[in-house]
Amino acid sequence: MRISVIGTGYVGLVTGTCLAETGNEVICVDIDEAKVERMRNGEVPIYEPHLELLFERNIKANRLKFTTSLDEGLAHAEIVFLALPTPENEDGAADLSYVLNVVEQIGKKITDYKVIVDKSTVPVGTAEKVHAIIAKHAPCEFDVVSNPEFLREGFAVDDFMKPERIIIGSSSERATALMKRLYSPFVRSGNPIIVMDEKSAELTKYASNAFLATKITFMNEIANYCEKVGADVDKVRAGMGTDSRIGKRFLFPGIGYGGSCFPKDVKALKKAGSDENYNFKILNSVLEINSDQKIILLPKIEKFFNNDLKGKTIAVWGLAFKPETDDIREAPSIDMMNGLLELNAKLQVFDPEAMPNIKKRFGDKLHYSESMYEALEGADALLICTEWSIFRTPDYSRLKNALNNPVIFDGRNLYNVSDMEAEGFTYVSIGRKAVNL
Ligand code: UDX
């Protein structure tokens, strides 16, 4: 099939590449000329595992092309995906200006039937708005479909190629049939394509992300309570997770959720609710708890150093909001580091992928280390903010030798408490007993 994808961020690029992989002819459109040129030369502009291989293969096969021309994209495609940013407005609402600007142009430019697909996370009612804008100008038939993405950064290619479900919000049989044909290679395993009205599809995305953010936040509260009463959140989690109604996943406590989706989507859903005079009380709590959780280790570090961090050096492992990404948007590491800098601590930081992004943000306020062990040299404690695999099995004796004191504040519960106790580390984690304190 002939596809265009407008916008080549995470979602657009993964969507375009994976659709090309199943034999479709895909043109990706972006206004950023330099980025388009780089992509034409085979350079993937983001870090996303497995994307490069598919990217190169499909460019070579002439199925994946890039342009800055919306006209070219529209002339080519029967299905046009909108994968444009919907950033947060000051009031928390999703900013639809990128989407609606492009939609206006599409309305003015199309001359034959097309399906316009909302892939971006957009508030309920956006498909209706998009339809109205195109209808004002278009001389031909068209349909608007809501098809939210559920891609996790770091697993986006896998999630796209083997989705647990595809949601199609459509009230047109013609468009639904085209979308089902397009997605049929991805659901051979029997996973469902669920067709519903546009508004329900739009809300499915927000409801899913808000639910997952709530699930994590609930566990973070249980973890904090575990510390008060001497219970172990690992054991509580294992006990809860075996109940199939609860499930094992997304029960891992830590220093809060971050990223480009959960924080933005929870706020947007809350704002959308208040626009309809509906107060999402649960989401207010989730937002409040998560912002406290991001800095939950700060007072503990302060207390350990007798409320005086001046002249102390803290090594920080993990800066990305989660492993397998260079994305630092809303990363808990940022809140922790800002808090520590305010307390006059010096920071020696390391992350396998996110160093360039953190450098852009923090400039010369931090010391950037070449390796995880270099970050420890002469530090008074180690703080872990992201659970990269390489941090899971460190050389303990190297760690002890490099640090001034064998002290670890672990925001992601990477190690066994009893192992750390036996190794002689002062070890403070989330929802579990602190040892050698
Ligand atoms: C999320 C959704 O999973 C995806 O479906 C949606 O389309 C986009 O948003 P992503 O933001 O890439 O994906 O990351 P995800 O792996 O879901 O993690 C989100 C945050 O929750 C991270 O900060 C992670 O550290 C945190 N998290 C996750 C926990 O704190 N505990 C958990 O048990 C799981």
Boltz pocket constraint, residues with backbone or C-beta under 6 A from the ligand:
constraints:
  - pocket:
      binder: B
      contacts: [[A, 149], [A, 150], [A, 151], [A, 152], [A, 153], [A, 154], [A, 209], [A, 212], [A, 216], [A, 249], [A, 250], [A, 251], [A, 252], [A, 253], [A, 254], [A, 255], [A, 256], [A, 257], [A, 258], [A, 259], [A, 260], [A, 261], [A, 262], [A, 321], [A, 322]]
      max_distance: 6.0
